[in-house]
Amino acid sequence: MIIKALSVKNFRNIQNADFLFSPKTNIISGNNAQGKTNLMESIAVAVEKSFRTNRAADMLSGSDKTNSEKPAGEKLKCEINADFIVDRYSDKVNTLTCSVTGKGIYRKINGVNYKEALQLYPQLKIIVFIPEDLYLIKGNPEGRRELLDDTADMMNKIHLNITANYSRALKQKNTFLSSCEGETSLNSSQKIQIAVWNEELAKAGVNVLCGRLKYFDTLSKYTCEYYGELNNKGEVLTMSYNHTVYDESSLDLTDTDRLLKLYLEKSEQYLQKEIIVGHTLIGVHRDDVSFFINGRNAKDFGSQGQIRSIAVALRLAQAKMFSEKWQEQPVIILDDVLSELDEFRRSFILQHIVNSQVFITGCNNNDFAELGNSRLWVAKDGCFSQCS
């Protein structure tokens, strides 16, 4: 995928900006809080989703104003339009339109609803490197689960719907459990109700797990290979998926009936504890991933350099998996991340994404010295000036 042109209106501090991008490297330079990350986020929002927030209202220009500061009848709305091509049909320019309001995000490709259009354009993908990635390994498990789900979704577009189904079932069960919190036993009506929620959650949970594990081995393989190249010290990285429902001996992804049965049995075992605390204690929403360097848990013993190497390797592994699956290079965003890395890791990233269109932001122009065949913009107060 290559984004040829972009128009952004009323997105955070960007009032109105238009771009003609290089198919190779595009650099956005400038001081902090000038709009560099906002521009990168607008690209991600148009194609997939924000890497900063789940709330559409947060993205709107002027969304930080109080109601008294807004003109009467003002309705906040932003528009992002992008012209893009894909490798398979490189002679056809497509138009992606994206509108963001306080109620949500609405996208179309060539006038066709986005979800329907993705059946024709499954090759649309953006891989984002952000400074927070460098803390992914030692951070909370939610970020690692999201990484797995994003990987599964880019390989199979139905995974996003599967995780949404699980989240709905989990919310419903937790709502029920909170209404029973503190009770020592359930009446017959409550038992029937919890059985319904457990079954819904187990069905959705098995689907989420199968989606994650279908691609986990490949993600692990490539991540460990990249890590070895990044460190070149004889260190061996391994990854493991940590289950709350199953043990490894019980896992046979082809036998979904047995997986469902085991999930329900485990849910029943934890039911009394869940009633006491008022929420679900086991399930794929509590699973995690561990990283081991020469057998030692990286979360506890990894150095800063080792942790950064794992984070870089994970994103490069995602990009490789996507290109192999769809025969299309993803767009790469490096948002203020090069300055966080040493010279070797910066060079390593750039060497392994040469076939992709790349967007790079940063404050220090020295970080971009080795980049040729690029276009440069300077950001200031939400405005962007292209430099020759």
N, C-alpha and C positions, 0 to 999 in steps of 0.2 A: 504494500500500500504506500502511496505517495500523496501527500497533501500539497496540491499546487497553489491554492489560494485560500485565504481565510479572512472573514469579516466578523468583527466582534463589536457589539453595541450593548452598553449598560451592564457589563459584567464586572462586578466588584468595582475597582477604581478605574476600569477602562470604559470611557464614555463612547469612543468611536475609533476603531483602528482597523486598517486594511493591510494585508500582506500578500506578497508574491514570494513563495518560498523556493529555496533550492531543493532539488531532489536528493541532495546529499546532506550537507551540514548547515544548520542554521543556529546562529549564536545570538543570544539575548543578554546583553551586558548592562550593568548599572548598579547603583547602590541598593541597599536593602529597602524594602517597602516601597518600591517604585512601580511594581506591577509585573515583574518577570514571572513569578510563580502564578499570578492570576492568569497570565496569558497561557502558560502551560496547562493550567487547570481547565481553561476554556476549551482547549483542543481535546483534552481527555473527556470532558463532559459531552462534547459534541459527538464523539465516537463511541464512548462507553459510559463512563461515570467519573465523578470527582474522586480524586485521591486525598481530599481534605475533609469532606463533610458528606453526610447523607441527607442534609436538609437543603432543598432547592432554594428556599428563601435566603439562605446565607450567601448565595452567589450573586444576588441582585445588587446592582448599583444603587447606593443610598439605603440599603437594607439596615444600616446601622443608625439611621435617623429615628428619632422619636416621632410618634404620630403628630405631635404639635408642630414639628418642623416640616412635615410634608404638605405640599399644596392640597387644597380640598379636592377630593375626587381623584387624586393621583393613584395610578395603578402601576406598580413596579413590574417590569418585564425586560428580559434581555433576549437578544437574538445572536446566534452564532451560525454562520453559514460557511461551508467549506466545499471547495471543488477538489475532487480526488480521482486517482486512477488506481486500478489494480493490475498486477502483472498479467493476469490471464486475458484481460481486455485492455491493453495499454493504450489503444487508440481511442478509447471512449472516456470522456470526462464526465464524471458523475457529480451530482450536487446533493450535499447533505445539509438539511436545514434543522436547526435546533432552537426551540423556544423554551425559556425558563421563566416560570411565574412562581408566585408563592405557593401555588397548589401542586406544582410538579414540573417535570421535564418532558417535552414533546418533540419527537424526532421523526423526520421523513428522509428517505433517499429517493431522489428523482420523483418526488410526489407520492411515493408509496410508504405506507406506515412502516416504521422502522423494524418492528418484529417480523413483519412479512418480508421486508427487503433483505433482512439478514439471511434468509434462505437462499437468496441469490448472491449475497456478499458475505459469506461467513469468514472471509479473509481479513476483515477489519479488526485490527488489534493494535493496541498501544502498550508497550512495556515501559513502566515508569520507575526510574531510580530516584529516590528522594532521601534526604539525610536520615529520616526516621528508619529507613531500611537497615541502616548500620546498627540499629538497636533491636532489630527483629528477633535475633537469636536469644537475647537476654530479656526481652520484653515479655508481656503477658501472652498467654496461649492464644488469645483471640486473633492476634495478628498472624500467627502461624496457621491457624485454621483458615483464615481468609485467603492466605497464599495458596493453600491446597485447593480451596473452592474456586479461586480465580483460574488456577491452572486447569482444573477439570472443565470449567466453563469455556475456556478458550479452545479446548480440544473437542468438546461436545456441548453445543449450545443449549441443550435441555437441562444441563446441570443447574443453571441459575433458577429455573422453575422448581426443580427438586428441592433446593435449599430453601426457597421461599415457602414451599409446602411444609417443610419441617419446622420452620420458624413459626408459622401459623399454628401448627399442632402443639408446639412447645408452649406458646403463649396461652392457648386455650387450657392446656393441662395445668399450667402454673396458676392461672386464674382460679381454676377449680380448687387446687391445693391450698391456695391462700385463703379461700373461704372455709376450708376445713382445718386450718392451722390450730394446733393445740388439742384437737380432738383425739381421744384414745382409740376410738373405733368408728367405722362407717356404718350407716344404716343401709338397707338393701338398695334403696334408690341411688345412694351415693356410690355403692360398689359397682352398680351397673354403669354409672356415668364414668367412673375412673377407668373401668375396663374399656369403654369406648375410646377414651383419650389415649390410653396406653397402646391400644391397637393402632390408632391413627399415627401416633408418634413412632411406633416400632416400624410400621411400613415405610414411613418417610425416612426414618433413620437408616434403615437398611439400604435404601436407594442412595442416600447421601454418601454412606460409607463405600458402597460399591463404586460410585463415581469418583471418589477421592483415590481409592486404592488402585483403580484401573490404570491411573497415570503416575502413582507415587513411585513405583520402581524406576520408571524412566526419568522422572524429575531427580530422584536420588542419584541415579547413575551419572547423569550429566553434571549435576552439582558437584559430586565428588571428583569427577574428572577435572572440572575447571578449578576446583580448589587445589588439586595437586599441581596444576600448572602455575597457579598464582603464587604458591609458596615455595615449591621446588626445594623442599627441605626433607623429603622423605616422610612427611606427615601423611597419615591416611585418615580421611574423613569418612564416617559412616552416618547414616540417618536411620531412624526407626520411628514407626507410627505407634503412638501409645493409646491403647484402647481403654475405654471405661466399661464396655459391655462384653467384649470377647477376649479370649486369650488366643495366641497364635495357632495353637493346635486345633481350635474349633473353627478356624476360618477356611471356608471353601466358598468363594464368591459365586460359584456356579450353582450352589444349593441354597437358593434364596429362601425356600420354605424352612429349612433348618435354621438359617440365620434369623428369620422372623421368630421362630419358636424360642430360640435362645434369648433374643432381645426381650420378648414378653416375660420369660422366666426371670430374667435379671431385674426387669421392672417390678415384678411382683415381690422379689426379695427386698427391694429398697422402698417399697410402698410405705411401710410404717414410719420409717425415718423421714420420708418426704412429707408425710402428713404433719409430722412434728415441726419441721422447719418451714413448711409452706411453699416448697419449690422442688423441681426435678433435680435429682442428684446424679443421675447417670444418663449417658447418651452421647451421640456424636458431637453435641455442642460443648462437651467437656473433654473431648479427645485432644491430643497434643502431638507434637513432633519433637524428637530429641536429636541432637547433633553430637557426635563423639569424635574427638581427635586423638588418634592412637589409643582408643578405648576409654578416654576420659571425657566426661560430660562438658561440652564447650560452654554451656550456660554457667557452670560453676567455675571452670578452670581455664577457659579460653582467654588469651590475651586480646588486647584491642585490635591488633593486626590480624589475628586469626578470625575474630568475629567479623571484621570488615570483609575479609576474604570470602567467608561463607555467604555473606549478604550479596556480594557482587556475583558469586558463582550461581546463586539461586536465580537471579534475574537473567543472567546469560543462559542458564539452562532453560528457563521459560521461553526465551526468544528462539533458541534452537529447536525446542519441541514444536513451537508454533510453525516455524518455517518448514520443518519436515512434514508436518501434518497437512498444511495447506499450500505448500509450494509458493509461499508468499512471505516477503520480509515484513515483520511488524515495524511500526514507527517507534522510535526510541526517544524517550524524554529523559534527559539527565538534568534534574532540577537542583542546582546549587550543591551537587554532590561531588564534583571533581576536586573542589578545594578541601574536602574532608579526607581525600585519599592521597597516599604518597605517589610519587612520580611513576613507579612501576605499575601500580594498580590502575592509575589513570590511563597509561599507555595500553595496558592489557584490555581494558574495556573498549577503547577506541579501535584497537586492532580487530576486535571480535564483532564489531557492529558496522564494519565498513560497507556492507551491502544494504544497510537500512538507511532510510531517511532519519536524520538525527536532529533533535532540538536540545541545545545546551544553554543553561543559564549560569551566571556567576558574576561576582563582583570584581574579580582579579583577572585582567586581560592576559596576564602571563600564563594562566591556565590554558589559554586558547592558542598559544604561540605555535604549536606544532600542527595546528589544523589548517589544511589547505582546502581549496575548492569549496569555500563557505561564504555565506552571507551573514552580515553583522548588523544588528540593531542595538541602539542604546535606549534604555527605558528610563523615563523620568515622569513622575506624577501621572502614571497611567497612559502616557503618550510614548510613541516609539519612532525613533528617527533612524532610517537606514543609512549606514555608512558605506562609502565606496571602498 
